[in-house]
Amino acid sequence: MSTLKADSITSASSNTDVVITGAGSGVPDIEAAFKVGGTAGVPMASIRTSSGTASSSTFLRGDGTWQAAGGAWSSVAAGTLSASSGLNVTGITGTTIFFLNVLADTKYSIVSMRTSSNGGSSYDSGSSDYYRNNIDISEGESGYAFNSGNMSYMLLSGARGSSETKYISIKGTLIRPQDAQETVVLTEYAGWCDLGSGDVGYHGRSSNKRNSSADVDAFQLYSGGSTLTGTYEIFQL
């Protein structure tokens, strides 16, 4: 074995790499830390002792470990409702987004939510368990309708028009229910309704919160006094 001692190694031409190659099956052992732009960099030992498995779904952390990528939404439930009295969703452990495309079988129907902190054994339904604000407007109206107040449920979509055969689409977000605080649910909804002179489009938004703190781990979607028909999908972070 021979030893090369030098204060500087420079590539033979501009903009080319300096390559150190081990002969045969061996590899060169660079023991000392190195500097980048005069600043001490990462010791080679830290790079060489990385743990875990490199793959298309992992990334290398600063401490030399391979970490699985996270933060993606995953579908936890999807299906079809057929004249259903409602949908119970259990096993909630984090922020949840739900999508509904449904119609109700009675006039002036609303879509509502109630929450549970005992895995769905029961759902809170006291007269002042929730507080809601919602605004909506339909085609041809000059301004928004606004409503607020304590209720026995969270209002996901307001009642509009006189027809029970019009679909309504709802997107809702249940924000960090595991924090044991006054859980907040935000929704946006749109659809068609009949205000007496034919079908018109309408759009609204609703914000709701529990009036008491709890670790929410389940919720119930339903339409008071009617059944729901349509599709749903639920995602969790």
C-alpha positions, 0 to 999 in steps of 0.5 A, spaced: 500 500 500 502 506 498 500 513 501 499 519 498 500 526 502 497 532 499 494 539 501 490 540 495 487 535 489 484 539 483 480 536 477 484 536 471 479 540 467 474 545 469 467 543 471 469 535 472 468 531 478 474 528 482 473 520 482 476 516 487 476 509 485 478 502 489 481 497 485 477 490 485 472 489 490 475 494 495 473 501 496 477 507 498 476 508 506 476 516 507 476 516 514 476 524 516 471 529 515 471 534 509 470 541 508 465 544 503 467 551 501 471 552 507 466 549 512 466 543 516 461 538 512 458 531 514 463 526 517 464 520 512 462 515 517 455 518 518 454 517 511 456 510 511 453 508 517 446 510 514 440 505 517 434 503 513 432 501 506 433 506 500 427 506 496 422 510 492 418 511 498 423 513 503 428 519 504 435 520 507 434 524 514 440 528 516 442 523 521 443 518 516 437 514 517 432 512 511 425 515 513 418 512 510 415 518 506 409 520 510 403 526 510 399 523 504 391 522 505 389 515 505 382 513 503 378 509 509 371 508 507 367 509 500 361 506 498 354 507 496 348 509 500 341 507 498 335 510 502 339 510 508 338 513 515 345 515 515 352 513 515 357 512 522 364 512 521 369 510 526 376 509 527 378 516 526 385 518 529 386 525 525 384 530 520 379 527 516 376 530 509 369 527 507 365 527 500 358 526 499 353 526 493 347 525 495 339 526 495 334 526 500 327 523 500 323 529 503 323 536 502 327 542 505 332 536 508 338 538 511 345 534 512 347 533 519 353 530 523 354 528 530 360 526 533 362 521 538 368 520 543 367 513 545 368 509 538 361 510 536 357 507 542 353 513 542 353 520 539 352 527 542 345 530 541 344 535 546 340 541 544 346 545 545 352 540 544 354 544 537 354 551 534 354 553 527 354 558 522 352 557 515 351 562 509 348 560 502 345 563 496 341 561 490 341 563 483 337 569 482 338 572 490 341 578 491 344 576 497 346 571 502 342 568 507 346 567 514 344 563 520 347 561 527 346 558 533 346 552 538 344 546 535 343 538 537 347 537 531 352 540 526 349 543 520 353 540 513 348 543 508 342 548 509 335 546 507 333 549 500 327 549 495 321 544 495 324 538 491 326 532 494 329 529 488 335 534 487 342 532 488 347 536 493 354 535 493 358 536 500 366 537 502 367 537 509 373 537 513 374 535 520 380 538 523 384 534 528 379 531 532 384 527 536 386 534 540 381 533 545 379 540 544 372 543 541 373 540 534 371 544 528 368 542 522 368 546 515 364 544 509 362 547 503 356 545 499 352 546 492 347 543 488 340 544 485 333 546 488 326 548 486 324 555 489 318 554 485 320 557 478 324 551 476 331 548 478 336 553 480 343 552 483 345 554 490 352 554 494 353 555 501 358 554 506 358 552 514 362 552 520 361 548 526 364 546 533 363 542 539 361 546 545 365 541 549 372 538 549 373 531 547 377 526 543 373 525 537 374 518 534 367 517 530 362 521 527 355 520 524 352 523 517 345 523 517 339 527 514 334 529 519 327 526 518 329 523 511 333 518 508 339 519 503 341 516 497 348 517 493 355 516 494 361 518 499 368 517 500 372 519 506 380 520 507 384 521 513 391 524 514 
